[in-house]
Amino acid sequence: MTAWRLRCTVCGTEWVLKVSYNISDFRRIYHYCKVCKKNTYHEIIERVEDIN
Ligand SMILES: [Zn+2]
C-alpha cells in the first residue's frame, strides 16, 4: 500500500489516500471529498509513506 497526500481543489482540504497502485503519473485525481460531500478533483501533493 502507498499513501498519498491529496488536496481537494474545491475546498482545499488535505487528506491522505491509501491505495495499492501508483498514482504519481496522475496530475490530479477525481475522488470523493468528505467535506464537499461529492466527487471533486484533487491535487496530488506528495507521497507519504509505503505500507506493506
Ligand atoms: Zn472538498
mmCIF file of the protein (N, C-alpha, C, O) and its ligand, coordinates in Angstrom:
data_MODEL
# 
_entry.id   MODEL 
# 
loop_
_entity.id 
_entity.type 
_entity.pdbx_number_of_molecules 
1 polymer     1 
2 non-polymer 1 
# 
_entity_poly.entity_id                      1 
_entity_poly.type                           'polypeptide(L)' 
_entity_poly.nstd_linkage                   no 
_entity_poly.nstd_monomer                   no 
_entity_poly.pdbx_seq_one_letter_code       MTAWRLRCTVCGTEWVLKVSYNISDFRRIYHYCKVCKKNTYHEIIERVEDIN 
_entity_poly.pdbx_seq_one_letter_code_can   MTAWRLRCTVCGTEWVLKVSYNISDFRRIYHYCKVCKKNTYHEIIERVEDIN 
_entity_poly.pdbx_strand_id                 A 
# 
loop_
_entity_poly_seq.entity_id 
_entity_poly_seq.num 
_entity_poly_seq.mon_id 
_entity_poly_seq.hetero 
1 1  MET n 
1 2  THR n 
1 3  ALA n 
1 4  TRP n 
1 5  ARG n 
1 6  LEU n 
1 7  ARG n 
1 8  CYS n 
1 9  THR n 
1 10 VAL n 
1 11 CYS n 
1 12 GLY n 
1 13 THR n 
1 14 GLU n 
1 15 TRP n 
1 16 VAL n 
1 17 LEU n 
1 18 LYS n 
1 19 VAL n 
1 20 SER n 
1 21 TYR n 
1 22 ASN n 
1 23 ILE n 
1 24 SER n 
1 25 ASP n 
1 26 PHE n 
1 27 ARG n 
1 28 ARG n 
1 29 ILE n 
1 30 TYR n 
1 31 HIS n 
1 32 TYR n 
1 33 CYS n 
1 34 LYS n 
1 35 VAL n 
1 36 CYS n 
1 37 LYS n 
1 38 LYS n 
1 39 ASN n 
1 40 THR n 
1 41 TYR n 
1 42 HIS n 
1 43 GLU n 
1 44 ILE n 
1 45 ILE n 
1 46 GLU n 
1 47 ARG n 
1 48 VAL n 
1 49 GLU n 
1 50 ASP n 
1 51 ILE n 
1 52 ASN n 
# 
loop_
_struct_asym.id 
_struct_asym.entity_id 
A 1 
B 2 
# 
loop_
_chem_comp.id 
_chem_comp.type 
_chem_comp.mon_nstd_flag 
ALA 'L-peptide linking' y 
ARG 'L-peptide linking' y 
ASN 'L-peptide linking' y 
ASP 'L-peptide linking' y 
CYS 'L-peptide linking' y 
GLU 'L-peptide linking' y 
GLY 'peptide linking'   y 
HIS 'L-peptide linking' y 
ILE 'L-peptide linking' y 
LEU 'L-peptide linking' y 
LYS 'L-peptide linking' y 
MET 'L-peptide linking' y 
PHE 'L-peptide linking' y 
SER 'L-peptide linking' y 
THR 'L-peptide linking' y 
TRP 'L-peptide linking' y 
TYR 'L-peptide linking' y 
VAL 'L-peptide linking' y 
ZN  non-polymer         . 
# 
_pdbx_entity_nonpoly.entity_id   2 
_pdbx_entity_nonpoly.name        ? 
_pdbx_entity_nonpoly.comp_id     ZN 
# 
_pdbx_nonpoly_scheme.asym_id         B 
_pdbx_nonpoly_scheme.entity_id       2 
_pdbx_nonpoly_scheme.mon_id          ZN 
_pdbx_nonpoly_scheme.ndb_seq_num     1 
_pdbx_nonpoly_scheme.pdb_seq_num     101 
_pdbx_nonpoly_scheme.auth_seq_num    101 
_pdbx_nonpoly_scheme.pdb_mon_id      ZN 
_pdbx_nonpoly_scheme.auth_mon_id     ZN 
_pdbx_nonpoly_scheme.pdb_strand_id   A 
_pdbx_nonpoly_scheme.pdb_ins_code    . 
# 
loop_
_atom_site.group_PDB 
_atom_site.id 
_atom_site.type_symbol 
_atom_site.label_atom_id 
_atom_site.label_alt_id 
_atom_site.label_comp_id 
_atom_site.label_asym_id 
_atom_site.label_entity_id 
_atom_site.label_seq_id 
_atom_site.pdbx_PDB_ins_code 
_atom_site.Cartn_x 
_atom_site.Cartn_y 
_atom_site.Cartn_z 
_atom_site.occupancy 
_atom_site.B_iso_or_equiv 
_atom_site.pdbx_formal_charge 
_atom_site.auth_seq_id 
_atom_site.auth_comp_id 
_atom_site.auth_asym_id 
_atom_site.auth_atom_id 
_atom_site.pdbx_PDB_model_num 
ATOM   1   N  N  . MET A 1 1  ? 0.835   -1.194 0.000   1.00 0.00 ? 1   MET A N  1 
ATOM   2   C  CA . MET A 1 1  ? 0.000   0.000  0.000   1.00 0.00 ? 1   MET A CA 1 
ATOM   3   C  C  . MET A 1 1  ? 0.876   1.253  0.000   1.00 0.00 ? 1   MET A C  1 
ATOM   4   O  O  . MET A 1 1  ? 1.949   1.280  0.602   1.00 0.00 ? 1   MET A O  1 
ATOM   5   N  N  . THR A 1 2  ? 0.401   2.269  -0.676  1.00 0.00 ? 2   THR A N  1 
ATOM   6   C  CA . THR A 1 2  ? 1.108   3.536  -0.708  1.00 0.00 ? 2   THR A CA 1 
ATOM   7   C  C  . THR A 1 2  ? 0.133   4.624  -0.284  1.00 0.00 ? 2   THR A C  1 
ATOM   8   O  O  . THR A 1 2  ? -1.037  4.605  -0.665  1.00 0.00 ? 2   THR A O  1 
ATOM   9   N  N  . ALA A 1 3  ? 0.620   5.567  0.504   1.00 0.00 ? 3   ALA A N  1 
ATOM   10  C  CA . ALA A 1 3  ? -0.247  6.653  0.957   1.00 0.00 ? 3   ALA A CA 1 
ATOM   11  C  C  . ALA A 1 3  ? 0.154   7.940  0.248   1.00 0.00 ? 3   ALA A C  1 
ATOM   12  O  O  . ALA A 1 3  ? 1.336   8.232  0.062   1.00 0.00 ? 3   ALA A O  1 
ATOM   13  N  N  . TRP A 1 4  ? -0.862  8.696  -0.141  1.00 0.00 ? 4   TRP A N  1 
ATOM   14  C  CA . TRP A 1 4  ? -0.642  9.950  -0.877  1.00 0.00 ? 4   TRP A CA 1 
ATOM   15  C  C  . TRP A 1 4  ? -1.411  11.066 -0.203  1.00 0.00 ? 4   TRP A C  1 
ATOM   16  O  O  . TRP A 1 4  ? -2.556  10.885 0.213   1.00 0.00 ? 4   TRP A O  1 
ATOM   17  N  N  . ARG A 1 5  ? -0.778  12.215 -0.100  1.00 0.00 ? 5   ARG A N  1 
ATOM   18  C  CA . ARG A 1 5  ? -1.467  13.374 0.441   1.00 0.00 ? 5   ARG A CA 1 
ATOM   19  C  C  . ARG A 1 5  ? -2.156  14.095 -0.715  1.00 0.00 ? 5   ARG A C  1 
ATOM   20  O  O  . ARG A 1 5  ? -1.517  14.509 -1.683  1.00 0.00 ? 5   ARG A O  1 
ATOM   21  N  N  . LEU A 1 6  ? -3.457  14.231 -0.589  1.00 0.00 ? 6   LEU A N  1 
ATOM   22  C  CA . LEU A 1 6  ? -4.260  14.878 -1.629  1.00 0.00 ? 6   LEU A CA 1 
ATOM   23  C  C  . LEU A 1 6  ? -4.852  16.168 -1.092  1.00 0.00 ? 6   LEU A C  1 
ATOM   24  O  O  . LEU A 1 6  ? -5.040  16.333 0.113   1.00 0.00 ? 6   LEU A O  1 
ATOM   25  N  N  . ARG A 1 7  ? -5.141  17.082 -2.013  1.00 0.00 ? 7   ARG A N  1 
ATOM   26  C  CA . ARG A 1 7  ? -5.840  18.313 -1.618  1.00 0.00 ? 7   ARG A CA 1 
ATOM   27  C  C  . ARG A 1 7  ? -7.004  18.529 -2.568  1.00 0.00 ? 7   ARG A C  1 
ATOM   28  O  O  . ARG A 1 7  ? -6.846  18.553 -3.789  1.00 0.00 ? 7   ARG A O  1 
ATOM   29  N  N  . CYS A 1 8  ? -8.171  18.683 -1.972  1.00 0.00 ? 8   CYS A N  1 
ATOM   30  C  CA . CYS A 1 8  ? -9.374  18.957 -2.757  1.00 0.00 ? 8   CYS A CA 1 
ATOM   31  C  C  . CYS A 1 8  ? -9.235  20.329 -3.408  1.00 0.00 ? 8   CYS A C  1 
ATOM   32  O  O  . CYS A 1 8  ? -8.952  21.316 -2.728  1.00 0.00 ? 8   CYS A O  1 
ATOM   33  N  N  . THR A 1 9  ? -9.431  20.394 -4.718  1.00 0.00 ? 9   THR A N  1 
ATOM   34  C  CA . THR A 1 9  ? -9.273  21.664 -5.422  1.00 0.00 ? 9   THR A CA 1 
ATOM   35  C  C  . THR A 1 9  ? -10.474 22.582 -5.209  1.00 0.00 ? 9   THR A C  1 
ATOM   36  O  O  . THR A 1 9  ? -10.426 23.757 -5.573  1.00 0.00 ? 9   THR A O  1 
ATOM   37  N  N  . VAL A 1 10 ? -11.548 22.056 -4.622  1.00 0.00 ? 10  VAL A N  1 
ATOM   38  C  CA . VAL A 1 10 ? -12.739 22.875 -4.385  1.00 0.00 ? 10  VAL A CA 1 
ATOM   39  C  C  . VAL A 1 10 ? -12.678 23.542 -3.013  1.00 0.00 ? 10  VAL A C  1 
ATOM   40  O  O  . VAL A 1 10 ? -12.849 24.756 -2.904  1.00 0.00 ? 10  VAL A O  1 
ATOM   41  N  N  . CYS A 1 11 ? -12.432 22.742 -1.952  1.00 0.00 ? 11  CYS A N  1 
ATOM   42  C  CA . CYS A 1 11 ? -12.477 23.295 -0.586  1.00 0.00 ? 11  CYS A CA 1 
ATOM   43  C  C  . CYS A 1 11 ? -11.092 23.425 0.040   1.00 0.00 ? 11  CYS A C  1 
ATOM   44  O  O  . CYS A 1 11 ? -10.952 24.066 1.081   1.00 0.00 ? 11  CYS A O  1 
ATOM   45  N  N  . GLY A 1 12 ? -10.068 22.833 -0.571  1.00 0.00 ? 12  GLY A N  1 
ATOM   46  C  CA . GLY A 1 12 ? -8.706  22.987 -0.063  1.00 0.00 ? 12  GLY A CA 1 
ATOM   47  C  C  . GLY A 1 12 ? -8.321  22.023 1.045   1.00 0.00 ? 12  GLY A C  1 
ATOM   48  O  O  . GLY A 1 12 ? -7.211  22.106 1.570   1.00 0.00 ? 12  GLY A O  1 
ATOM   49  N  N  . THR A 1 13 ? -9.204  21.118 1.410   1.00 0.00 ? 13  THR A N  1 
ATOM   50  C  CA . THR A 1 13 ? -8.915  20.165 2.478   1.00 0.00 ? 13  THR A CA 1 
ATOM   51  C  C  . THR A 1 13 ? -7.840  19.170 2.043   1.00 0.00 ? 13  THR A C  1 
ATOM   52  O  O  . THR A 1 13 ? -7.894  18.620 0.942   1.00 0.00 ? 13  THR A O  1 
ATOM   53  N  N  . GLU A 1 14 ? -6.861  18.948 2.926   1.00 0.00 ? 14  GLU A N  1 
ATOM   54  C  CA . GLU A 1 14 ? -5.829  17.945 2.658   1.00 0.00 ? 14  GLU A CA 1 
ATOM   55  C  C  . GLU A 1 14 ? -6.140  16.688 3.449   1.00 0.00 ? 14  GLU A C  1 
ATOM   56  O  O  . GLU A 1 14 ? -6.542  16.759 4.610   1.00 0.00 ? 14  GLU A O  1 
ATOM   57  N  N  . TRP A 1 15 ? -5.953  15.541 2.821   1.00 0.00 ? 15  TRP A N  1 
ATOM   58  C  CA . TRP A 1 15 ? -6.171  14.269 3.498   1.00 0.00 ? 15  TRP A CA 1 
ATOM   59  C  C  . TRP A 1 15 ? -5.317  13.212 2.814   1.00 0.00 ? 15  TRP A C  1 
ATOM   60  O  O  . TRP A 1 15 ? -4.758  13.440 1.742   1.00 0.00 ? 15  TRP A O  1 
ATOM   61  N  N  . VAL A 1 16 ? -5.229  12.054 3.453   1.00 0.00 ? 16  VAL A N  1 
ATOM   62  C  CA . VAL A 1 16 ? -4.348  11.006 2.955   1.00 0.00 ? 16  VAL A CA 1 
ATOM   63  C  C  . VAL A 1 16 ? -5.171  9.864  2.377   1.00 0.00 ? 16  VAL A C  1 
ATOM   64  O  O  . VAL A 1 16 ? -6.097  9.355  3.008   1.00 0.00 ? 16  VAL A O  1 
ATOM   65  N  N  . LEU A 1 17 ? -4.808  9.481  1.170   1.00 0.00 ? 17  LEU A N  1 
ATOM   66  C  CA . LEU A 1 17 ? -5.451  8.369  0.474   1.00 0.00 ? 17  LEU A CA 1 
ATOM   67  C  C  . LEU A 1 17 ? -4.486  7.194  0.437   1.00 0.00 ? 17  LEU A C  1 
ATOM   68  O  O  . LEU A 1 17 ? -3.327  7.356  0.055   1.00 0.00 ? 17  LEU A O  1 
ATOM   69  N  N  . LYS A 1 18 ? -4.954  6.007  0.831   1.00 0.00 ? 18  LYS A N  1 
ATOM   70  C  CA . LYS A 1 18 ? -4.129  4.801  0.762   1.00 0.00 ? 18  LYS A CA 1 
ATOM   71  C  C  . LYS A 1 18 ? -4.620  3.941  -0.388  1.00 0.00 ? 18  LYS A C  1 
ATOM   72  O  O  . LYS A 1 18 ? -5.790  3.563  -0.441  1.00 0.00 ? 18  LYS A O  1 
ATOM   73  N  N  . VAL A 1 19 ? -3.726  3.641  -1.298  1.00 0.00 ? 19  VAL A N  1 
ATOM   74  C  CA . VAL A 1 19 ? -4.089  2.840  -2.459  1.00 0.00 ? 19  VAL A CA 1 
ATOM   75  C  C  . VAL A 1 19 ? -3.026  1.777  -2.701  1.00 0.00 ? 19  VAL A C  1 
ATOM   76  O  O  . VAL A 1 19 ? -1.911  1.866  -2.188  1.00 0.00 ? 19  VAL A O  1 
ATOM   77  N  N  . SER A 1 20 ? -3.388  0.775  -3.486  1.00 0.00 ? 20  SER A N  1 
ATOM   78  C  CA . SER A 1 20 ? -2.462  -0.316 -3.764  1.00 0.00 ? 20  SER A CA 1 
ATOM   79  C  C  . SER A 1 20 ? -1.774  -0.129 -5.109  1.00 0.00 ? 20  SER A C  1 
ATOM   80  O  O  . SER A 1 20 ? -1.090  -1.032 -5.591  1.00 0.00 ? 20  SER A O  1 
ATOM   81  N  N  . TYR A 1 21 ? -1.953  1.034  -5.714  1.00 0.00 ? 21  TYR A N  1 
ATOM   82  C  CA . TYR A 1 21 ? -1.348  1.285  -7.015  1.00 0.00 ? 21  TYR A CA 1 
ATOM   83  C  C  . TYR A 1 21 ? -0.697  2.659  -7.012  1.00 0.00 ? 21  TYR A C  1 
ATOM   84  O  O  . TYR A 1 21 ? -0.972  3.490  -6.146  1.00 0.00 ? 21  TYR A O  1 
ATOM   85  N  N  . ASN A 1 22 ? 0.153   2.880  -7.974  1.00 0.00 ? 22  ASN A N  1 
ATOM   86  C  CA . ASN A 1 22 ? 0.905   4.129  -8.045  1.00 0.00 ? 22  ASN A CA 1 
ATOM   87  C  C  . ASN A 1 22 ? 0.087   5.182  -8.795  1.00 0.00 ? 22  ASN A C  1 
ATOM   88  O  O  . ASN A 1 22 ? -0.313  4.968  -9.939  1.00 0.00 ? 22  ASN A O  1 
ATOM   89  N  N  . ILE A 1 23 ? -0.152  6.304  -8.150  1.00 0.00 ? 23  ILE A N  1 
ATOM   90  C  CA . ILE A 1 23 ? -0.921  7.364  -8.808  1.00 0.00 ? 23  ILE A CA 1 
ATOM   91  C  C  . ILE A 1 23 ? -0.051  8.565  -9.136  1.00 0.00 ? 23  ILE A C  1 
ATOM   92  O  O  . ILE A 1 23 ? -0.558  9.634  -9.474  1.00 0.00 ? 23  ILE A O  1 
ATOM   93  N  N  . SER A 1 24 ? 1.276   8.386  -9.034  1.00 0.00 ? 24  SER A N  1 
ATOM   94  C  CA . SER A 1 24 ? 2.169   9.530  -9.243  1.00 0.00 ? 24  SER A CA 1 
ATOM   95  C  C  . SER A 1 24 ? 2.142   10.032 -10.685 1.00 0.00 ? 24  SER A C  1 
ATOM   96  O  O  . SER A 1 24 ? 2.573   11.153 -10.956 1.00 0.00 ? 24  SER A O  1 
ATOM   97  N  N  . ASP A 1 25 ? 1.637   9.208  -11.618 1.00 0.00 ? 25  ASP A N  1 
ATOM   98  C  CA . ASP A 1 25 ? 1.547   9.658  -13.006 1.00 0.00 ? 25  ASP A CA 1 
ATOM   99  C  C  . ASP A 1 25 ? 0.347   10.577 -13.246 1.00 0.00 ? 25  ASP A C  1 
ATOM   100 O  O  . ASP A 1 25 ? 0.253   11.250 -14.272 1.00 0.00 ? 25  ASP A O  1 
ATOM   101 N  N  . PHE A 1 26 ? -0.567  10.585 -12.268 1.00 0.00 ? 26  PHE A N  1 
ATOM   102 C  CA . PHE A 1 26 ? -1.735  11.447 -12.393 1.00 0.00 ? 26  PHE A CA 1 
ATOM   103 C  C  . PHE A 1 26 ? -1.395  12.842 -11.880 1.00 0.00 ? 26  PHE A C  1 
ATOM   104 O  O  . PHE A 1 26 ? -0.769  12.978 -10.829 1.00 0.00 ? 26  PHE A O  1 
ATOM   105 N  N  . ARG A 1 27 ? -1.788  13.840 -12.584 1.00 0.00 ? 27  ARG A N  1 
ATOM   106 C  CA . ARG A 1 27 ? -1.597  15.200 -12.070 1.00 0.00 ? 27  ARG A CA 1 
ATOM   107 C  C  . ARG A 1 27 ? -2.701  15.523 -11.076 1.00 0.00 ? 27  ARG A C  1 
ATOM   108 O  O  . ARG A 1 27 ? -2.475  16.254 -10.113 1.00 0.00 ? 27  ARG A O  1 
ATOM   109 N  N  . ARG A 1 28 ? -3.872  14.994 -11.298 1.00 0.00 ? 28  ARG A N  1 
ATOM   110 C  CA . ARG A 1 28 ? -4.943  15.143 -10.331 1.00 0.00 ? 28  ARG A CA 1 
ATOM   111 C  C  . ARG A 1 28 ? -5.857  13.946 -10.454 1.00 0.00 ? 28  ARG A C  1 
ATOM   112 O  O  . ARG A 1 28 ? -5.874  13.244 -11.466 1.00 0.00 ? 28  ARG A O  1 
ATOM   113 N  N  . ILE A 1 29 ? -6.613  13.735 -9.400  1.00 0.00 ? 29  ILE A N  1 
ATOM   114 C  CA . ILE A 1 29 ? -7.435  12.532 -9.339  1.00 0.00 ? 29  ILE A CA 1 
ATOM   115 C  C  . ILE A 1 29 ? -8.846  12.925 -8.916  1.00 0.00 ? 29  ILE A C  1 
ATOM   116 O  O  . ILE A 1 29 ? -9.037  13.788 -8.060  1.00 0.00 ? 29  ILE A O  1 
ATOM   117 N  N  . TYR A 1 30 ? -9.818  12.283 -9.526  1.00 0.00 ? 30  TYR A N  1 
ATOM   118 C  CA . TYR A 1 30 ? -11.219 12.564 -9.220  1.00 0.00 ? 30  TYR A CA 1 
ATOM   119 C  C  . TYR A 1 30 ? -11.652 11.615 -8.116  1.00 0.00 ? 30  TYR A C  1 
ATOM   120 O  O  . TYR A 1 30 ? -11.648 10.400 -8.313  1.00 0.00 ? 30  TYR A O  1 
ATOM   121 N  N  . HIS A 1 31 ? -12.027 12.147 -6.958  1.00 0.00 ? 31  HIS A N  1 
ATOM   122 C  CA . HIS A 1 31 ? -12.300 11.301 -5.800  1.00 0.00 ? 31  HIS A CA 1 
ATOM   123 C  C  . HIS A 1 31 ? -13.336 11.968 -4.904  1.00 0.00 ? 31  HIS A C  1 
ATOM   124 O  O  . HIS A 1 31 ? -13.545 13.180 -4.966  1.00 0.00 ? 31  HIS A O  1 
ATOM   125 N  N  . TYR A 1 32 ? -13.974 11.165 -4.080  1.00 0.00 ? 32  TYR A N  1 
ATOM   126 C  CA . TYR A 1 32 ? -14.972 11.700 -3.156  1.00 0.00 ? 32  TYR A CA 1 
ATOM   127 C  C  . TYR A 1 32 ? -14.308 12.562 -2.083  1.00 0.00 ? 32  TYR A C  1 
ATOM   128 O  O  . TYR A 1 32 ? -13.321 12.141 -1.481  1.00 0.00 ? 32  TYR A O  1 
ATOM   129 N  N  . CYS A 1 33 ? -14.829 13.740 -1.842  1.00 0.00 ? 33  CYS A N  1 
ATOM   130 C  CA . CYS A 1 33 ? -14.354 14.617 -0.769  1.00 0.00 ? 33  CYS A CA 1 
ATOM   131 C  C  . CYS A 1 33 ? -15.395 14.618 0.341   1.00 0.00 ? 33  CYS A C  1 
ATOM   132 O  O  . CYS A 1 33 ? -16.564 14.927 0.113   1.00 0.00 ? 33  CYS A O  1 
ATOM   133 N  N  . LYS A 1 34 ? -14.945 14.263 1.567   1.00 0.00 ? 34  LYS A N  1 
ATOM   134 C  CA . LYS A 1 34 ? -15.878 14.184 2.698   1.00 0.00 ? 34  LYS A CA 1 
ATOM   135 C  C  . LYS A 1 34 ? -16.405 15.550 3.093   1.00 0.00 ? 34  LYS A C  1 
ATOM   136 O  O  . LYS A 1 34 ? -17.502 15.660 3.640   1.00 0.00 ? 34  LYS A O  1 
ATOM   137 N  N  . VAL A 1 35 ? -15.626 16.598 2.819   1.00 0.00 ? 35  VAL A N  1 
ATOM   138 C  CA . VAL A 1 35 ? -16.051 17.950 3.189   1.00 0.00 ? 35  VAL A CA 1 
ATOM   139 C  C  . VAL A 1 35 ? -17.073 18.476 2.188   1.00 0.00 ? 35  VAL A C  1 
ATOM   140 O  O  . VAL A 1 35 ? -18.111 19.017 2.570   1.00 0.00 ? 35  VAL A O  1 
ATOM   141 N  N  . CYS A 1 36 ? -16.769 18.312 0.903   1.00 0.00 ? 36  CYS A N  1 
ATOM   142 C  CA . CYS A 1 36 ? -17.700 18.754 -0.147  1.00 0.00 ? 36  CYS A CA 1 
ATOM   143 C  C  . CYS A 1 36 ? -18.898 17.808 -0.273  1.00 0.00 ? 36  CYS A C  1 
ATOM   144 O  O  . CYS A 1 36 ? -19.942 18.177 -0.809  1.00 0.00 ? 36  CYS A O  1 
ATOM   145 N  N  . LYS A 1 37 ? -18.727 16.587 0.229   1.00 0.00 ? 37  LYS A N  1 
ATOM   146 C  CA . LYS A 1 37 ? -19.749 15.540 0.142   1.00 0.00 ? 37  LYS A CA 1 
ATOM   147 C  C  . LYS A 1 37 ? -20.121 15.217 -1.314  1.00 0.00 ? 37  LYS A C  1 
ATOM   148 O  O  . LYS A 1 37 ? -21.275 14.936 -1.636  1.00 0.00 ? 37  LYS A O  1 
ATOM   149 N  N  . LYS A 1 38 ? -19.104 15.268 -2.174  1.00 0.00 ? 38  LYS A N  1 
ATOM   150 C  CA . LYS A 1 38 ? -19.298 14.890 -3.569  1.00 0.00 ? 38  LYS A CA 1 
ATOM   151 C  C  . LYS A 1 38 ? -17.933 14.597 -4.186  1.00 0.00 ? 38  LYS A C  1 
ATOM   152 O  O  . LYS A 1 38 ? -16.900 14.866 -3.574  1.00 0.00 ? 38  LYS A O  1 
ATOM   153 N  N  . ASN A 1 39 ? -17.931 14.052 -5.384  1.00 0.00 ? 39  ASN A N  1 
ATOM   154 C  CA . ASN A 1 39 ? -16.668 13.801 -6.081  1.00 0.00 ? 39  ASN A CA 1 
ATOM   155 C  C  . ASN A 1 39 ? -16.118 15.106 -6.629  1.00 0.00 ? 39  ASN A C  1 
ATOM   156 O  O  . ASN A 1 39 ? -16.827 15.882 -7.269  1.00 0.00 ? 39  ASN A O  1 
ATOM   157 N  N  . THR A 1 40 ? -14.819 15.331 -6.359  1.00 0.00 ? 40  THR A N  1 
ATOM   158 C  CA . THR A 1 40 ? -14.156 16.540 -6.837  1.00 0.00 ? 40  THR A CA 1 
ATOM   159 C  C  . THR A 1 40 ? -12.766 16.168 -7.342  1.00 0.00 ? 40  THR A C  1 
ATOM   160 O  O  . THR A 1 40 ? -12.283 15.061 -7.106  1.00 0.00 ? 40  THR A O  1 
ATOM   161 N  N  . TYR A 1 41 ? -12.132 17.105 -8.039  1.00 0.00 ? 41  TYR A N  1 
ATOM   162 C  CA . TYR A 1 41 ? -10.745 16.888 -8.427  1.00 0.00 ? 41  TYR A CA 1 
ATOM   163 C  C  . TYR A 1 41 ? -9.827  17.184 -7.255  1.00 0.00 ? 41  TYR A C  1 
ATOM   164 O  O  . TYR A 1 41 ? -10.049 18.130 -6.500  1.00 0.00 ? 41  TYR A O  1 
ATOM   165 N  N  . HIS A 1 42 ? -8.795  16.368 -7.111  1.00 0.00 ? 42  HIS A N  1 
ATOM   166 C  CA . HIS A 1 42 ? -7.804  16.527 -6.053  1.00 0.00 ? 42  HIS A CA 1 
ATOM   167 C  C  . HIS A 1 42 ? -6.416  16.636 -6.660  1.00 0.00 ? 42  HIS A C  1 
ATOM   168 O  O  . HIS A 1 42 ? -6.076  15.906 -7.591  1.00 0.00 ? 42  HIS A O  1 
ATOM   169 N  N  . GLU A 1 43 ? -5.617  17.554 -6.126  1.00 0.00 ? 43  GLU A N  1 
ATOM   170 C  CA . GLU A 1 43 ? -4.199  17.607 -6.476  1.00 0.00 ? 43  GLU A CA 1 
ATOM   171 C  C  . GLU A 1 43 ? -3.453  16.567 -5.651  1.00 0.00 ? 43  GLU A C  1 
ATOM   172 O  O  . GLU A 1 43 ? -3.770  16.354 -4.481  1.00 0.00 ? 43  GLU A O  1 
ATOM   173 N  N  . ILE A 1 44 ? -2.470  15.926 -6.253  1.00 0.00 ? 44  ILE A N  1 
ATOM   174 C  CA . ILE A 1 44 ? -1.602  15.003 -5.525  1.00 0.00 ? 44  ILE A CA 1 
ATOM   175 C  C  . ILE A 1 44 ? -0.406  15.809 -5.029  1.00 0.00 ? 44  ILE A C  1 
ATOM   176 O  O  . ILE A 1 44 ? 0.421   16.254 -5.825  1.00 0.00 ? 44  ILE A O  1 
ATOM   177 N  N  . ILE A 1 45 ? -0.316  15.995 -3.725  1.00 0.00 ? 45  ILE A N  1 
ATOM   178 C  CA . ILE A 1 45 ? 0.736   16.845 -3.166  1.00 0.00 ? 45  ILE A CA 1 
ATOM   179 C  C  . ILE A 1 45 ? 2.039   16.074 -3.019  1.00 0.00 ? 45  ILE A C  1 
ATOM   180 O  O  . ILE A 1 45 ? 3.088   16.537 -3.469  1.00 0.00 ? 45  ILE A O  1 
ATOM   181 N  N  . GLU A 1 46 ? 1.983   14.910 -2.398  1.00 0.00 ? 46  GLU A N  1 
ATOM   182 C  CA . GLU A 1 46 ? 3.206   14.146 -2.178  1.00 0.00 ? 46  GLU A CA 1 
ATOM   183 C  C  . GLU A 1 46 ? 2.874   12.722 -1.782  1.00 0.00 ? 46  GLU A C  1 
ATOM   184 O  O  . GLU A 1 46 ? 1.760   12.404 -1.367  1.00 0.00 ? 46  GLU A O  1 
ATOM   185 N  N  . ARG A 1 47 ? 3.887   11.878 -1.926  1.00 0.00 ? 47  ARG A N  1 
ATOM   186 C  CA . ARG A 1 47 ? 3.793   10.517 -1.446  1.00 0.00 ? 47  ARG A CA 1 
ATOM   187 C  C  . ARG A 1 47 ? 4.151   10.524 0.039   1.00 0.00 ? 47  ARG A C  1 
ATOM   188 O  O  . ARG A 1 47 ? 5.166   11.103 0.425   1.00 0.00 ? 47  ARG A O  1 
ATOM   189 N  N  . VAL A 1 48 ? 3.340   9.898  0.861   1.00 0.00 ? 48  VAL A N  1 
ATOM   190 C  CA . VAL A 1 48 ? 3.533   9.997  2.301   1.00 0.00 ? 48  VAL A CA 1 
ATOM   191 C  C  . VAL A 1 48 ? 4.419   8.885  2.833   1.00 0.00 ? 48  VAL A C  1 
ATOM   192 O  O  . VAL A 1 48 ? 5.402   9.161  3.521   1.00 0.00 ? 48  VAL A O  1 
ATOM   193 N  N  . GLU A 1 49 ? 4.092   7.622  2.526   1.00 0.00 ? 49  GLU A N  1 
ATOM   194 C  CA . GLU A 1 49 ? 4.846   6.507  3.081   1.00 0.00 ? 49  GLU A CA 1 
ATOM   195 C  C  . GLU A 1 49 ? 4.478   5.243  2.333   1.00 0.00 ? 49  GLU A C  1 
ATOM   196 O  O  . GLU A 1 49 ? 3.486   5.198  1.605   1.00 0.00 ? 49  GLU A O  1 
ATOM   197 N  N  . ASP A 1 50 ? 5.275   4.237  2.520   1.00 0.00 ? 50  ASP A N  1 
ATOM   198 C  CA . ASP A 1 50 ? 4.951   2.916  1.996   1.00 0.00 ? 50  ASP A CA 1 
ATOM   199 C  C  . ASP A 1 50 ? 4.427   2.054  3.129   1.00 0.00 ? 50  ASP A C  1 
ATOM   200 O  O  . ASP A 1 50 ? 5.017   2.006  4.209   1.00 0.00 ? 50  ASP A O  1 
ATOM   201 N  N  . ILE A 1 51 ? 3.334   1.383  2.882   1.00 0.00 ? 51  ILE A N  1 
ATOM   202 C  CA . ILE A 1 51 ? 2.742   0.498  3.878   1.00 0.00 ? 51  ILE A CA 1 
ATOM   203 C  C  . ILE A 1 51 ? 2.682   -0.893 3.272   1.00 0.00 ? 51  ILE A C  1 
ATOM   204 O  O  . ILE A 1 51 ? 1.978   -1.115 2.287   1.00 0.00 ? 51  ILE A O  1 
ATOM   205 N  N  . ASN A 1 52 ? 3.405   -1.813 3.845   1.00 0.00 ? 52  ASN A N  1 
ATOM   206 C  CA . ASN A 1 52 ? 3.452   -3.162 3.272   1.00 0.00 ? 52  ASN A CA 1 
ATOM   207 C  C  . ASN A 1 52 ? 2.468   -4.115 3.947   1.00 0.00 ? 52  ASN A C  1 
ATOM   208 O  O  . ASN A 1 52 ? 2.389   -5.286 3.576   1.00 0.00 ? 52  ASN A O  1 
HETATM 209 ZN ZN . ZN  B 2 .  ? -13.603 19.304 -0.923  1.00 0.00 2 101 ZN  A ZN 1 
# 
